[in-house]
Amino acid sequence: MKKSSDDVAIQVNNLTKTFKIPLEPTNRLKSRVTGIFKRNKGYRKFTPLKDISLEIKKGEFFGIVGRNGSGKSTLLKSIAGIYTPNSGSVKVNGSLVPFIELGVGFNPELSGRENVYLNGALLGFSRAEIDSIYNEIVDFAELHEFMEEKLKNYSSGMQVRLAFSVAIQTNADILVLDEVLAVGDAAFQQKCFDYFEDLKNNKQTVVFVTHDMGAVRRFCSRAIYIEDGKIKHQGSPIDIADIYTEVNIDKSNQNQKDREVDTNQVSIEIVEPKKRSFSQDEKLKLGVVVNGIEEQVFANFSLSANGIIFSDRNSRDMPNDFIQNGKKIEFVQPIADLNPGKYDVYISIHRSKDDSTLKHLPRAYSFVVKGKDILRDGPMRSMGEWR
């Protein structure tokens, strides 16, 4: 095993973790007793981590990304000491606090105030220390009027906000964060962003698992992409975020279906482009052909990011407000006006006479934008146009 140097915070060497998954229920006394005499106990082996090796230096904001089931959380829990490796080793140089299961130890029958002291004690705070930071915890959670209420009356978002507000008071050398950006509403998430900015600026060692590629690009200094329990790629956060987004595009395109709003003969064919990935100096030119129309119609083009449609443009912007049967029209979108990330295109065809929908293709086309953020207040700067 490599000898850990003073500038290394975490050293993982040839880490493998395997679980035994029962193939039949064993919660009954009879099944447990009869199972003693079976040669085959009814287990299968599941190995979420396979010979993982990595090194995280002190002061790094280190990102771990991958699709669900890739092994990210298992790796985090192994680093945090929650799981013991079957083989290999994990060496941590310094104190570590995991933000993995926020709110573990909370008691629903106790008030918010009492749970702050309970959770603080589990994190190693004395009562006097909690006294000194109590107001700061409540201010961050924005739950002033609810602190005497029992926790069981809190919404799930309120509970996580309170747990997160207690957890960030810890003074550890290394923080392990698993999808904590999902807590609270937009205003509270902005507080989380500000907190992460402080961590990054203060050179705090952070290990960060997330599906938010914008956060990876913004906060991480280095990242890895995990697939099937192995590190497939490692490098700059921009490159890793692009790889993750492209993989998700490929997976979603495999499952794409042409879902119709109306059972008519109108069809929409996307004839170009063939590519799915664009740099910010390119233009998306999306050719569309509509067949089976016998009346005047127009097309609508919408862009979606993270499941939210944020802009649309219809072909009435063209000199003629209708589309001819079998003739190609083209939508042009400058990629330079888009932040990096994954985008979905929604296309619909509408009757010109009353705007009713003849055909709707949700997620008709998906693409990835590579590069650096150009905006902080939204995914795009300007919408393209029909030609």
RAMONOR-V175880 format. One record per residue. N is the residue number from 1. RES is the residue in one small letter. D_FIRST is the distance of its C-alpha to the first C-alpha in Angstrom with 1 decimal. Layout:
# RAMONOR-V175880
[[N & RES & D_FIRST] [N & RES & D_FIRST]]
This chain:
# RAMONOR-V175880
[[1 & m & 0.0] [2 & k & 3.8] [3 & k & 6.4] [4 & s & 8.9] [5 & s & 12.2] [6 & d & 15.6] [7 & d & 16.6] [8 & v & 13.9] [9 & a & 15.3] [10 & i & 13.0] [11 & q & 9.4] [12 & v & 9.3] [13 & n & 6.8] [14 & n & 9.1] [15 & l & 11.5] [16 & t & 14.6] [17 & k & 17.6] [18 & t & 20.8] [19 & f & 24.1] [20 & k & 27.2] [21 & i & 30.3] [22 & p & 33.6] [23 & l & 36.2] [24 & e & 39.1] [25 & p & 40.0] [26 & t & 39.2] [27 & n & 40.9] [28 & r & 43.9] [29 & l & 44.3] [30 & k & 46.0] [31 & s & 43.1] [32 & r & 40.6] [33 & v & 42.8] [34 & t & 43.7] [35 & g & 40.0] [36 & i & 39.3] [37 & f & 41.3] [38 & k & 39.9] [39 & r & 37.6] [40 & n & 36.3] [41 & k & 35.4] [42 & g & 35.7] [43 & y & 32.1] [44 & r & 30.3] [45 & k & 26.5] [46 & f & 25.5] [47 & t & 22.0] [48 & p & 21.9] [49 & l & 18.2] [50 & k & 16.8] [51 & d & 13.2] [52 & i & 13.1] [53 & s & 10.6] [54 & l & 12.0] [55 & e & 12.1] [56 & i & 15.3] [57 & k & 16.7] [58 & k & 19.1] [59 & g & 22.6] [60 & e & 21.9] [61 & f & 24.1] [62 & f & 21.7] [63 & g & 23.5] [64 & i & 22.6] [65 & v & 25.5] [66 & g & 26.6] [67 & r & 29.5] [68 & n & 30.1] [69 & g & 28.0] [70 & s & 25.2] [71 & g & 22.5] [72 & k & 22.7] [73 & s & 23.7] [74 & t & 21.3] [75 & l & 18.4] [76 & l & 20.1] [77 & k & 20.8] [78 & s & 17.2] [79 & i & 16.2] [80 & a & 19.3] [81 & g & 18.4] [82 & i & 21.4] [83 & y & 19.7] [84 & t & 17.1] [85 & p & 14.8] [86 & n & 15.7] [87 & s & 12.3] [88 & g & 8.9] [89 & s & 8.4] [90 & v & 10.2] [91 & k & 10.2] [92 & v & 13.7] [93 & n & 14.9] [94 & g & 18.6] [95 & s & 21.3] [96 & l & 21.4] [97 & v & 24.6] [98 & p & 24.7] [99 & f & 27.9] [100 & i & 27.6] [101 & e & 30.4] [102 & l & 33.0] [103 & g & 35.7] [104 & v & 34.0] [105 & g & 36.1] [106 & f & 39.2] [107 & n & 42.4] [108 & p & 45.1] [109 & e & 47.9] [110 & l & 47.1] [111 & s & 48.1] [112 & g & 46.0] [113 & r & 46.3] [114 & e & 45.3] [115 & n & 42.2] [116 & v & 41.1] [117 & y & 41.1] [118 & l & 39.5] [119 & n & 36.7] [120 & g & 36.2] [121 & a & 35.9] [122 & l & 33.2] [123 & l & 31.3] [124 & g & 31.8] [125 & f & 35.0] [126 & s & 37.9] [127 & r & 41.4] [128 & a & 42.4] [129 & e & 39.5] [130 & i & 40.6] [131 & d & 44.1] [132 & s & 43.3] [133 & i & 41.5] [134 & y & 43.6] [135 & n & 45.9] [136 & e & 43.1] [137 & i & 41.5] [138 & v & 44.9] [139 & d & 45.7] [140 & f & 42.6] [141 & a & 43.1] [142 & e & 46.9] [143 & l & 48.0] [144 & h & 50.4] [145 & e & 53.2] [146 & f & 51.1] [147 & m & 49.2] [148 & e & 51.8] [149 & e & 51.7] [150 & k & 49.8] [151 & l & 46.5] [152 & k & 47.8] [153 & n & 50.4] [154 & y & 47.8] [155 & s & 46.9] [156 & s & 43.3] [157 & g & 42.9] [158 & m & 44.2] [159 & q & 41.8] [160 & v & 38.8] [161 & r & 40.2] [162 & l & 40.6] [163 & a & 37.1] [164 & f & 35.6] [165 & s & 37.8] [166 & v & 36.6] [167 & a & 32.9] [168 & i & 33.0] [169 & q & 34.3] [170 & t & 30.9] [171 & n & 29.4] [172 & a & 25.6] [173 & d & 23.0] [174 & i & 21.7] [175 & l & 24.0] [176 & v & 23.2] [177 & l & 26.3] [178 & d & 27.3] [179 & e & 30.6] [180 & v & 32.3] [181 & l & 34.5] [182 & a & 36.6] [183 & v & 38.2] [184 & g & 41.9] [185 & d & 44.5] [186 & a & 44.4] [187 & a & 45.3] [188 & f & 42.5] [189 & q & 40.0] [190 & q & 41.1] [191 & k & 40.3] [192 & c & 36.7] [193 & f & 36.6] [194 & d & 37.8] [195 & y & 35.2] [196 & f & 32.4] [197 & e & 34.0] [198 & d & 33.9] [199 & l & 30.2] [200 & k & 29.6] [201 & n & 32.0] [202 & n & 30.5] [203 & k & 26.9] [204 & q & 25.7] [205 & t & 22.3] [206 & v & 23.2] [207 & v & 21.6] [208 & f & 24.7] [209 & v & 25.6] [210 & t & 29.1] [211 & h & 31.5] [212 & d & 33.4] [213 & m & 32.7] [214 & g & 35.1] [215 & a & 32.8] [216 & v & 29.7] [217 & r & 31.7] [218 & r & 33.1] [219 & f & 30.3] [220 & c & 26.9] [221 & s & 25.4] [222 & r & 22.9] [223 & a & 22.6] [224 & i & 21.1] [225 & y & 23.3] [226 & i & 22.2] [227 & e & 24.2] [228 & d & 24.1] [229 & g & 20.7] [230 & k & 19.0] [231 & i & 18.7] [232 & k & 21.7] [233 & h & 22.2] [234 & q & 20.8] [235 & g & 22.8] [236 & s & 25.8] [237 & p & 27.3] [238 & i & 30.6] [239 & d & 29.1] [240 & i & 27.2] [241 & a & 30.3] [242 & d & 32.4] [243 & i & 30.2] [244 & y & 30.3] [245 & t & 34.1] [246 & e & 34.8] [247 & v & 33.0] [248 & n & 35.2] [249 & i & 38.3] [250 & d & 37.7] [251 & k & 37.3] [252 & s & 40.4] [253 & n & 42.4] [254 & q & 41.8] [255 & n & 43.5] [256 & q & 46.2] [257 & k & 49.7] [258 & d & 53.1] [259 & r & 54.5] [260 & e & 58.2] [261 & v & 60.2] [262 & d & 63.4] [263 & t & 64.3] [264 & n & 66.1] [265 & q & 65.8] [266 & v & 64.3] [267 & s & 61.1] [268 & i & 58.6] [269 & e & 56.8] [270 & i & 54.1] [271 & v & 54.7] [272 & e & 52.2] [273 & p & 49.6] [274 & k & 47.1] [275 & k & 44.0] [276 & r & 42.0] [277 & s & 40.1] [278 & f & 41.8] [279 & s & 41.0] [280 & q & 43.1] [281 & d & 45.4] [282 & e & 46.7] [283 & k & 49.4] [284 & l & 49.3] [285 & k & 52.5] [286 & l & 52.9] [287 & g & 55.9] [288 & v & 57.7] [289 & v & 60.6] [290 & v & 62.6] [291 & n & 64.8] [292 & g & 67.4] [293 & i & 69.0] [294 & e & 72.8] [295 & e & 73.1] [296 & q & 71.9] [297 & v & 68.2] [298 & f & 65.6] [299 & a & 61.8] [300 & n & 59.3] [301 & f & 55.8] [302 & s & 53.3] [303 & l & 49.7] [304 & s & 47.2] [305 & a & 43.9] [306 & n & 41.8] [307 & g & 44.7] [308 & i & 47.3] [309 & i & 50.1] [310 & f & 50.7] [311 & s & 53.3] [312 & d & 55.8] [313 & r & 58.5] [314 & n & 61.3] [315 & s & 63.2] [316 & r & 66.4] [317 & d & 65.1] [318 & m & 66.3] [319 & p & 69.9] [320 & n & 70.7] [321 & d & 69.4] [322 & f & 69.2] [323 & i & 67.2] [324 & q & 69.0] [325 & n & 68.3] [326 & g & 65.9] [327 & k & 65.5] [328 & k & 62.1] [329 & i & 61.3] [330 & e & 58.3] [331 & f & 56.2] [332 & v & 54.5] [333 & q & 51.8] [334 & p & 50.3] [335 & i & 46.6] [336 & a & 46.6] [337 & d & 48.1] [338 & l & 45.2] [339 & n & 41.9] [340 & p & 38.8] [341 & g & 38.2] [342 & k & 39.6] [343 & y & 43.4] [344 & d & 45.7] [345 & v & 49.3] [346 & y & 52.2] [347 & i & 55.4] [348 & s & 58.7] [349 & i & 62.3] [350 & h & 65.3] [351 & r & 69.0] [352 & s & 70.7] [353 & k & 73.7] [354 & d & 72.0] [355 & d & 68.2] [356 & s & 67.5] [357 & t & 64.3] [358 & l & 64.7] [359 & k & 61.1] [360 & h & 57.7] [361 & l & 54.3] [362 & p & 51.5] [363 & r & 48.3] [364 & a & 50.2] [365 & y & 47.7] [366 & s & 44.2] [367 & f & 42.5] [368 & v & 39.6] [369 & v & 40.0] [370 & k & 37.3] [371 & g & 37.2] [372 & k & 37.5] [373 & d & 39.4] [374 & i & 43.0] [375 & l & 44.3] [376 & r & 43.2] [377 & d & 46.2] [378 & g & 46.1] [379 & p & 44.8] [380 & m & 47.6] [381 & r & 50.2] [382 & s & 53.0] [383 & m & 54.0] [384 & g & 54.9] [385 & e & 58.3] [386 & w & 60.0] [387 & r & 61.8]]
